[in-house]
Amino acid sequence: MKRYVFLGLVVVALFAMTSVALAGGYLNSVPGGGSPHGNYSDSGTKCKVCHAVHNASASGDVLLRGTRAGACVYCHLTNTYGVYRPYGSTLSNYESESAFNHTDDHNAFAGYSGCVSCHTVHGAYGIGSAAIGGSDDSTDGDNYILKTNPGGGVSGNATNQIDFCRDCHNKQGNAGSGQCFETCHTQDNETDGNISSEYFTRDRDGITHVMTSTLTAPSAQQVAWTESAYCKSCHSAGPFFTAGNSFPHYTPSNAQFLPDYATENTDLDAVCLQCHVQGGDGDNYTTGVGKTF
């Protein structure tokens, strides 16, 4: 009888140990389960998606499944834990430098180090000062755990998509070289240091393409039929969070995320004509640049 009691206690203990082990393991993020990157509460279980008290890997850092540097990649690229699947769900699209992506080691940007350069892991829902509240085409809308100060090029913290992008992509920043200045964004040495005179300009006739919702020239003549108020107004190739074509992570065929743009010297007119004509394509439009102004 004692033997059976002992065996029973052993079985109970084993089940208890299994429960403890499972309790210390990871949970997988699922659609509809809410982002594990913010909005934490006493009754939640979000922390367990990324951190496991008793189950971190041998190479784990801060109880992660893998290393701190590869935490985003582990869930969103090499495994199926992440709901969002950028870079075509292909690791090489993130690791190989090209004009079609933001890589893990952008060659032209000093101080850039992949996902964590732009994203703050715990900052969803714009809670605290580490993340901006909107990142699409305004200061409203969904939040994509974007840092308020990713590149240090804008005075103060970014609060919208425009300032977020130009925090890295400004004349004094680390992205100010090569094709950007050779094609669309003209450099003006006399105004270096003036934030309003960099890629983004608040003036109607600045040194770069005007970013505005106004469709008329200073003479009141209509010169555009689509606004250019946001970075994504021109760099519009690829919607957010589609696995094979995701702005601003990776597009398979649109360099610099420009529509119908293959190389520096190919299809540039198509980028301009998407705003500066009314109706039709480059062969058939009747109103717009070259026709009415």
C-alpha positions in Angstrom: 0.0 0.0 0.0 2.8 2.4 0.9 4.4 1.6 -2.5 1.3 2.6 -4.4 1.0 5.8 -2.3 4.6 6.6 -3.1 4.2 6.0 -6.8 1.1 8.1 -6.8 3.0 11.0 -5.2 5.7 10.6 -7.8 3.2 10.8 -10.6 1.6 13.9 -9.0 5.0 15.5 -8.6 5.9 14.8 -12.2 2.7 16.4 -13.4 3.4 19.3 -11.1 6.9 19.8 -12.6 5.4 19.6 -16.1 2.9 22.3 -15.2 5.7 24.5 -13.8 7.7 24.0 -16.9 4.8 24.9 -19.1 4.0 27.8 -17.0 7.6 29.1 -17.5 7.5 28.6 -21.3 6.6 30.9 -24.1 3.2 31.7 -25.6 2.8 32.2 -29.3 1.3 35.4 -30.6 -2.0 34.8 -32.4 -4.3 36.9 -34.6 -6.8 38.8 -32.5 -4.7 38.3 -29.4 -3.5 41.9 -29.2 0.0 43.2 -29.7 2.5 41.8 -27.2 4.4 45.0 -27.5 2.5 47.2 -25.1 -0.6 47.9 -23.1 0.3 45.5 -20.3 -1.9 44.8 -17.3 -2.0 42.6 -14.2 -4.4 40.2 -15.9 -2.5 39.9 -19.2 -0.1 37.2 -20.5 1.6 39.3 -23.2 5.1 39.2 -21.6 5.3 35.4 -22.1 5.2 35.8 -25.9 8.7 37.1 -25.8 10.1 36.2 -22.3 10.1 32.9 -20.5 11.3 32.7 -17.0 12.4 29.0 -17.1 12.7 28.4 -20.8 15.1 30.8 -22.5 17.5 29.3 -25.0 21.2 28.8 -24.4 21.9 31.9 -26.4 19.0 33.8 -25.0 19.2 37.4 -23.7 16.8 38.8 -21.1 14.9 35.5 -21.2 14.2 35.7 -24.9 13.9 32.8 -27.3 17.1 34.0 -29.0 19.5 36.9 -28.7 18.4 40.5 -28.1 19.7 41.5 -31.5 17.7 38.8 -33.2 14.5 39.0 -31.2 12.4 40.6 -33.9 13.8 38.3 -36.6 13.1 35.2 -34.5 9.4 35.9 -34.3 8.7 37.8 -37.5 10.9 36.1 -40.1 12.5 32.8 -39.2 9.5 31.4 -37.3 5.7 31.8 -37.4 5.1 33.4 -34.0 4.8 37.0 -35.3 1.4 37.9 -36.8 3.1 40.4 -39.2 5.5 39.0 -41.7 7.6 41.6 -43.5 10.5 41.0 -45.9 8.5 38.4 -47.8 9.0 36.2 -44.8 12.5 35.7 -46.1 15.5 36.4 -43.9 17.8 37.1 -46.8 15.6 40.1 -47.8 16.4 41.6 -44.5 20.1 40.7 -44.5 21.0 41.7 -48.1 21.7 45.3 -48.9 19.8 46.8 -51.9 17.7 49.7 -53.0 14.6 47.7 -52.2 14.8 47.4 -48.4 15.8 48.6 -45.0 18.3 45.9 -44.0 19.8 44.8 -40.7 23.0 46.8 -41.6 22.1 49.7 -43.9 25.5 50.5 -45.5 24.9 54.2 -45.9 23.7 54.9 -42.4 26.2 55.2 -39.5 24.7 54.0 -36.3 21.9 52.0 -37.9 21.4 48.5 -36.6 18.2 47.0 -38.1 14.8 46.6 -36.5 15.7 48.2 -33.2 16.9 51.3 -34.9 13.3 52.2 -35.8 11.2 50.2 -33.4 10.9 50.3 -29.6 9.8 46.8 -28.6 7.6 47.8 -25.6 6.1 51.0 -27.1 2.9 50.0 -28.8 -0.2 52.2 -28.4 2.0 55.3 -28.1 2.4 54.8 -24.3 5.1 56.9 -22.8 7.7 59.0 -24.6 9.5 56.2 -26.4 7.0 55.6 -29.2 5.1 58.0 -31.5 1.3 57.6 -31.6 0.8 57.3 -35.4 2.9 56.2 -38.3 0.9 56.0 -41.4 -0.2 59.2 -43.1 -0.9 61.4 -40.1 -0.5 61.6 -36.4 -3.5 59.4 -36.0 -4.2 55.7 -36.7 -2.4 52.6 -35.8 0.9 52.5 -34.0 3.8 50.4 -35.2 6.1 50.8 -32.1 8.1 53.5 -33.8 10.8 55.3 -31.8 10.4 59.0 -31.2 14.1 59.5 -31.9 15.4 56.9 -34.3 18.1 58.9 -36.0 18.7 62.0 -34.0 18.4 64.3 -37.0 15.3 66.3 -36.0 15.3 68.7 -33.1 13.1 67.2 -30.4 11.1 63.9 -30.6 9.2 62.8 -33.7 5.4 62.8 -33.3 4.3 61.8 -36.8 5.4 59.9 -39.9 7.1 62.8 -41.6 9.4 63.6 -38.7 10.0 59.9 -38.0 11.3 59.4 -41.6 13.4 62.5 -41.8 15.0 61.9 -38.4 17.3 59.6 -40.4 16.7 60.9 -44.0 17.7 64.5 -43.6 20.5 66.5 -45.2 22.8 66.4 -42.1 21.9 62.8 -41.2 23.5 59.6 -42.3 21.2 59.0 -45.3 22.2 62.2 -47.2 24.2 60.8 -50.0 24.1 59.2 -53.5 20.8 58.8 -55.3 18.7 60.9 -53.0 20.5 64.1 -53.9 21.2 63.1 -57.5 17.6 62.7 -58.4 14.9 64.4 -56.3 16.3 65.9 -53.2 18.6 68.8 -54.0 21.3 69.8 -51.6 21.8 73.4 -50.7 25.1 74.1 -48.8 24.0 77.5 -47.7 21.1 76.2 -45.6 22.8 73.3 -44.0 21.7 73.2 -40.3 18.3 74.5 -41.0 15.8 71.7 -40.4 13.1 73.3 -42.4 15.3 73.4 -45.5 16.2 69.7 -45.6 14.2 67.0 -47.4 11.0 68.2 -45.9 10.3 71.9 -46.4 7.5 74.1 -45.0 8.0 76.7 -47.7 6.0 76.7 -51.0 9.2 77.1 -53.0 11.8 75.4 -51.0 15.0 73.6 -52.1 13.3 70.2 -52.3 10.0 68.9 -53.5 7.3 70.7 -51.6 5.4 68.5 -49.1 1.9 70.0 -49.1 -1.8 69.3 -49.5 -2.1 72.4 -51.7 -2.6 71.5 -55.3 -1.9 74.9 -56.9 1.2 76.8 -57.6 1.8 80.3 -56.0 0.2 81.7 -59.2 -3.0 79.8 -58.2 -2.8 77.5 -61.3 -3.5 73.9 -60.5 -0.3 71.8 -61.0 -1.1 68.7 -59.1 -4.1 66.4 -58.5 -2.8 64.4 -55.6 -1.3 65.9 -52.4 2.4 65.4 -51.5 2.0 66.0 -47.7 3.6 62.8 -46.5 6.7 60.8 -47.3 4.6 57.9 -48.4 2.8 60.2 -50.9 5.8 59.5 -53.2 7.4 56.6 -51.6 4.2 54.6 -51.9 5.2 51.2 -53.3 4.0 48.4 -51.1 1.3 48.6 -48.4 2.0 48.0 -44.7 2.5 44.5 -43.4 2.1 42.5 -46.6 4.7 39.7 -46.5 6.1 40.1 -50.0 5.8 43.8 -50.5 5.9 45.8 -47.3 6.7 49.5 -47.0 9.0 50.5 -45.5 10.7 47.1 -44.9 11.1 45.6 -48.4 9.7 45.7 -51.9 10.7 43.1 -54.5 10.7 45.5 -57.5 10.4 49.1 -56.4 13.7 50.8 -55.6 13.5 53.5 -52.9 9.8 52.3 -52.5 8.9 54.5 -55.5 6.1 53.2 -57.7 7.1 51.9 -61.2 10.7 52.8 -60.4 13.4 50.3 -61.2 16.7 52.1 -61.5 18.0 55.6 -61.2 17.4 56.2 -64.9 14.2 54.2 -65.5 10.6 55.2 -65.1 11.2 58.3 -63.1 8.5 60.2 -65.0 5.9 57.7 -63.7 6.6 58.8 -60.2 5.9 62.5 -61.1 2.9 61.7 -63.3 1.1 60.0 -60.4 0.5 63.5 -59.0 0.9 65.9 -61.8 -1.6 64.7 -64.3 -5.4 64.2 -64.1 -6.6 61.0 -65.6 -4.9 58.6 -68.0 -1.3 57.4 -68.1 1.7 59.0 -69.6 0.4 58.3 -73.1 -3.2 59.2 -72.8 -3.7 62.0 -70.2 -5.1 65.3 -71.4 -4.8 67.5 -68.3 -1.6 68.1 -66.4 2.1 68.7 -67.0 3.0 69.3 -70.6 -0.7 69.6 -71.5 -2.2 72.5 -69.5 0.9 73.9 -67.8 
